[in-house]
Amino acid sequence: MPVIETTTTISQEERQGEVFAAVKLYNLDDPNRPESSARRILSMTYPTQALQQAMMAIEERIDAKRRQGTFVFAGDYGTGKSHCLLALYHLLTSPDEGQRWLGKWNLSLSFPAEMQAAVSHLLIEDPDFAWEPIFTRLGRGDLLAKVRDRPTGDQIRELVGDRPLIIILDELESWFGHIEDASRRERNLNFLQNLTEMAEDPSLKLVVLVSLYGRNQQLLGRMGRERMFLKDLGAKEDKAKVVLFRLFEAIDQDQARRTVDDYVRTYTAVGDQVGNPASTLDSFRARMLAYYPLHPELIDVLFQVYGACKDYQNTRGILYILSGVLRRCAGERDLLLPSDVDPGFSEVNDDLYQLDPVLLARAIDDIRRNKDELLASDILSTILLRSFVPEMAGADESQVLLGCLRPGLNVNELHRVLAKLEINAWYLWRSQERYVIRAEENLPVSINSRAARQLQDKGSRAAALKLRDLRGTPASQTS
């Protein structure tokens, strides 16, 4: 069986165990940090639709072919907002590296060779007023000293001068949300309004790049939706491509087709049991090829789980967990399935702990309790992953099978082990035809399981006494 490490070229950062997923713009000036290197950052940047559209719009703005000069990347934690800002910074301020990257992706864009830039990570710097770090970084302390209530249009014009200027405001919404003083909030809002209005002036080569969560309507209103080029970083297909790009440098497409065809033949043989009727297998095959060596079922459930997790979510969380799974399985698996997200593996355990430590502990208990069944871990790992989904938690039977079934594995064996887990896994519940791991113990299962063990070890009388103790049954009824 050809395995992933022989059918793909795994990325260097993945091979070194150093997947770089959390970009920090405040490290931009530190030569020892990856953020400072245009080559490093651009090498790990995939040209998503949002990024390409922003680049084309920025080119038009600098050439005075577009009025909008404020470019906003919106999305929750881990969606890539800061990465987009950092990639655009290097693309625009490091022309040689920028053109090399554009050429790699066959993108025909051009930007001025000399551009000014002022980058502020507002949440870390925490200035009183958003304009202070901008004027300081551009060496215009003299102009800053003249500012009274907020920078005027003329002062912003003088700041820009004759050269194109990029102003980057990262974590603007988080920083602004912590301002309690009403006067200070108003002065910052007035500045942002002035800045976005001046970014529309065709005589100024001013580009403003901002990251937002998109929840503060007061902030959005004053910056002017009509003045913004707004991109919501939420397209799943693009994000799946980003994950594949970061984990793999190259894929043997011929071998990918052979592997996928093996799986499709396996699905055809079991009919509708895996939820893919014959009429839909062609489109499912196309998705398998597009995501190879990640199974579509794995991609789908990860985006459902991390897309709903507000503190540890989306592309970043998915990249971290798949990185650990890949390091463990690349030499053993031909395709990564949901069952490969094994909570018993330390790196995976650390990532799943972020989602729900109690469910994780319950699943590990049941896996250990059923360790003699070789497929129990695969089945329970698949169900656990779907138990993290906030809406419609758990997996139906077809999802369980699809998450575990590989060519050469008898589907009846999966059915057998699943049925056995229903009577031996204490935290596995079946509700509305879905299997789900819950925090609370499934008492009928656990009581009968303990009694069965007692019967096996000590005989029927001991088992009856054990049942009496567990259920509170009167002693006379156990005779």
SEDOVEX-790785 format. One record per residue (C-alpha): residue in one letter; x, y, z. Coordinates in steps of 0.001 Angstrom, whole numbers, plus 500000, padded with zeros to 6 digits. Example, Ala and Ser with C-alpha at 12.3 -4.5 7.8 and 13.67 -1.06 7.14 Angstrom:
<atoms>
a512300495500507800/s513670498940507140/
</atoms>
This chain:
<atoms>
m500000500000500000/p501529503350498985/v501598505621502045/i501355509391502278/e505059510004502839/t505824508315499482/t502961509821497444/t503452513429498584/t506248515830499360/i505531516974502890/s506318520643503507/q509573521582505188/e507882523266508130/e505776520140508705/r508825517844508445/q510622519977511008/g507605519983513303/e507454523778513151/v504165524627511454/f503923528392511725/a500247529252512081/a499939532160514517/v501234535304512787/k502098538230515069/l502625541553513356/y504420542952516391/n507331540597515532/l507838542337512197/d510861544331513414/d512565541356515088/p515088539806512642/n514999536545514603/r511279536044514006/p509724534558510813/e507415537575510432/s510370539790509513/s511334537714506463/a509476538489503237/r510751535285501643/r509641533115504579/i506180534656504889/l505434534698501171/s506651531103500804/m503908530011503216/t501213532229501695/y498551530722499451/p496865533192497056/t493297532810498281/q490488534454496345/a490208537129499026/l493935537897498864/q494005537995495054/q491001540296494916/a492566542595497503/m495855542720495578/m494106543634492335/a492070546308494121/i495194547766495772/e496933547945492395/e493910549818491008/r493874552159494025/i497556553075493655/d496986553671489928/a493995555916490812/k491606553566488999/r489662552787492170/r488241555128494760/q488194552764497756/g491482552892499648/t490570551074502865/f490912547301502738/v489377545325505584/f489893541628506339/a487178540358508660/g486746537071510490/d487080535384513853/y490189534116515605/g492455531993513442/t490901532834510059/g494099534392508674/k493450538133509001/s496915538967510325/h498540536635507802/c496831538520504963/l498015541866506328/l501574540588506756/a501678539009503290/l500462542258501707/y503026544235503680/h505895542117502341/l504432541983498854/l504258545780498705/t507486546668500526/s509824543918499235/p509372544228495457/d511913541563494446/e510469538896496720/g506971540091495870/q507499539727492121/r509078536298492629/w505985535166494546/l503588536681491985/g505464534907489205/k505253531573491034/w501460531852491056/n501205533360487538/l499690536582488856/s500185539627486630/l500301542509489083/s502737545344489644/f503324547770492489/p505626550779492940/a509208549868493883/e509398552297496793/m506549552420499243/q506311553833502741/a504733551662505405/a503546552084508992/v502401548955510824/s500666549037514199/h499507546061516261/l497173548153518356/l496261545556520985/i499921545035521936/e501048548653521652/d497862549992523234/p498336553671522349/d495908556292523583/f495186557242519994/a495505555125516843/w497390557815514936/e500301558057517397/p502259554919516330/i501646555745512669/f503167559215512814/t506016557954515016/r506976555081512725/l507044557386509734/g509426559697511580/r506954562565511709/g507093563531515365/d507061567140514219/l503710566663512527/l502370564639515468/a503114567570517778/k500759569729515744/v497786567371516132/r495086568656518450/d491767566813518657/r492669564376515847/p494741564580512629/t493067566778510064/g492768565973506382/d495609568375505602/q497851566737508201/i497133563286506758/r497907564659503288/e501227566018504541/l501978562667506194/v501502560798502920/g503437563220500747/d504324562190497190/r505201558511497813/p502651555697498155/l501927554948501820/i500525551769503392/i499040552049506868/i498304548715508595/l496099548558511702/d495987545085513200/e493549544106515986/l491780547455515649/e488434546189516914/s489823544458520016/w491837547537520942/f488956549932520346/g486564547782522386/h488695548250525518/i488529552056525403/e486192553172528174/d486653556952528083/a483945558429525838/s486049561395524700/r488970559178523727/r486660556827521820/e485164559747519891/r488550561217518987/n489721557836517647/l486485557419515673/n486939560872514164/f490487559984513119/l489402556722511506/q486664558541509642/n489142561149508410/l491690558496507461/t489254556378505427/e487890559485503716/m491395560624502775/a492118557110501463/e489457557854498809/d491246560960497567/p492482560178494026/s495388562622494432/l496787560604497368/k498454557205497016/l497193556060500417/v496247552455501227/v494837551508504636/l494815547821505619/v492765546752508643/s491819543530510438/l488434543382512158/y486089540817513646/g483231542777512099/r481050542949515203/n481450546573516335/q478826548427514314/q479875551827515657/l483382551300514360/l482199550004511002/g479727552851510664/r482268555608511232/m484829554040508918/g482099553917506265/r481070550655504652/e480872552395501286/r484536553416501651/m485732549881502429/f486899546958500375/l485654544305502812/k486623540643502648/d485201538036505009/l487765535244505356/g485222532478505597/a485219530458502359/k485743526811503312/e487058525688499928/d489770528357500021/k490717527487503579/a490971523788502732/k493399524710499945/v495416526776502428/v495690523776504756/l496825521494501918/f499323524098500705/r500862524461504163/l501197520706504760/f502293519491501302/e504701520891498733/a503745518419496003/i501371515501495412/d501741512575493008/q498447512966491149/d498667509559489440/q499059507799492766/a496345509992494263/r493918508798491580/r494825505155492192/t494323505504495942/v491040507371495574/d489767504800493073/d490500502040495603/y488318503830498145/v485549504494495620/r485462500815494691/t485205499976498381/y482285502403498786/t480588501002495697/a480800497500497129/v478989498463500344/g476297500487498587/d474429503133500580/q475940502074503905/v478467504941503745/g475853507512502758/n477036507881499167/p474622506328496673/a476101505288493332/s474659508396491666/t476814510702493810/l480079508763493822/d481530510640490837/s481219514003492585/f482519512489495831/r485504511077493940/a486242514575492603/r486246515948496159/m488528513143497331/l491006514007494576/a490808517708495380/y491588517125499068/y493976514169498761/p495558512934501022/l492893514323503379/h489517512601503211/p486587515003502560/e484853513606505628/l487839514685507726/i487916518171506188/d484160518619506635/v484031517640510294/l487111519710511214/f485607522836509666/q482335522182511472/v484137521796514795/y486664524611514516/g484295526929512680/a482135527024515818/c484983527335518333/k485446531035519047/d488664530823521036/y490684528312519034/q489252528112515622/n489266527709511910/t492340527387509715/r494824527778512552/g493269525087514757/i492795522719511811/l496385523220510706/y497711522449514163/i495721519250514641/l496363517900511136/s500043518619511532/g500202516276514518/v498089513600512813/l500248513749509687/r503508513359511604/r502129510231513250/c500424508652510248/a502337509676507106/g504384506479507100/e501389504217507820/r498320505568505999/d497364506026502360/l494685508599503278/l493900510481506479/l490417509680507827/p488523511003510869/s489539507817512700/d493182508933512472/v492484511811514863/d493432509500517710/p493004511094521163/g495555508659522555/f498327510400520602/s499880513170522713/e499938515958520090/v496358515247519046/n495311514988522689/d496670518480523373/d494645519964520500/l491424518110521339/y491784519230524954/q491222522791523727/l487818521759522391/d486355519911525381/p488580518259528014/v485699516333529602/l484518514664526374/l488136513889525558/a488644512163528916/r485420510168528500/a486434508943525049/i489862507884526268/d488230505958529132/d486043504046526678/i488932503389524293/r490965501903527131/r487988499915528345/n487593498346524901/k491267498029523995/d490929494364523066/e488811495307520045/l491203496532517353/l488639498786515641/a487191500264518842/s489688503129518909/d488971504035515252/i485215504026515804/l485297505973519073/s487793508491517645/t485426509123514723/i482435509542517025/l484397511800519400/l485360514179516595/r481722514536515581/s480652514879519226/f482437518249519274/v480082519598516588/p477808522036518474/e474753521475516307/m473712517911515457/a476471516458517649/g477476512884516982/a477753510618513962/d475124508566512199/e476053505030511189/s477114505999507676/q479448508681509059/v480985506175511458/l481625503758508613/l482920506455506259/g485267507686508987/c486855504239509443/l486428502149506291/r489538501453504222/p490114499162501226/g490553495610502445/l488545496119505646/n485305494133505928/v482471496545506656/n480737493812508667/e483594493903511141/l482909497597511735/h479232496807512282/r480173494069514760/v482500496274516817/l480048499186516763/a477318496933518146/k479701495688520831/l480603499247521819/e476918500001522354/i476979497553525282/n480528498189526530/a481305501907526078/w480053503734529176/y479922507235527665/l478580506294524249/w474948507195523683/r472624506563520771/s469997509214520162/q467936509907517038/e470029507384515098/r473246509187516015/y476128507957518136/v477569510577520464/i480027510669523347/r478674512591526320/a480104513714529632/e477552511769531670/e477745508036532099/n475227505888530202/l474044504081533324/p472198501111531751/v475341500356529733/s477815500821532573/i475702498837535081/n475275495902532726/s478941496081531762/r480061495883535386/a477682493007536045/a478886491122532968/r482466491481534144/q481453490225537583/l479674487267535967/q482725486409533954/d485106486720536894/k483063485378539840/g479934483644538602/s476200484329538421/r475557484876542162/a478246487565542340/a476858489200539219/a473364489305540682/l474689490872543891/k476601493419541841/l473461494340539927/r471558494673543199/d474183497070544563/l474303499148541395/r470544499349540858/g469442499397544462/t467460496140543948/p466142494435547152/a468234491401548106/s465199489082548008/q464768489750544294/t468243488528543446/s467851485045544979/
</atoms>
